[in-house]
Amino acid sequence: QRLDKQTNKGSVRQLADQFLIHLNWFSSQTRRLLLVQDLVDSLKLAAAMWVMTYVGAVFNGVTILILGEFLIQAVKEVFRLSVCVSRLQDRLPGAVKRTKAE
C-alpha cells in the first residue's frame, strides 16, 4: 500500500523560519561567548571546555580498558586452542604435526 503524504508550502515555510530563528540565536550566542563580550560567560565556557577535556580523557581510558579486556579474552581463546591441538597431536597415533612454514 502506498502512502501519499504531501507537505504544503506553509508548513515548510514555518519550519524553515523556526530553524532560522534558532540558527541566528546560536550564532549570536557563539559570537558573544567567543569574542568575550561578557567576561563571566566566556570564563564559564572556558571552564566547561576544560572540564570536558578531562571527561573525554576518562572515556578514552575506559574505551582502552574495554578493548584490552576483549584482547585478553581473544588471546586466552587462541592459547587454549593451541594447547588443545597440541594435546590431540600427542595422543593420536599417526597425526601429522604441522610446521610453522605450512
Secondary structure, 3 states (H helix, E strand, C coil): CCCCCCCCHHHHHHHHHHHHHHHHHHHHHHHHHHCCCCHHHHHHHHHHHHHHHHHHHHHHHHHHHHHHHHHHHHHHHHHHHHHHHHHHHHHCCCCCCCCCCC
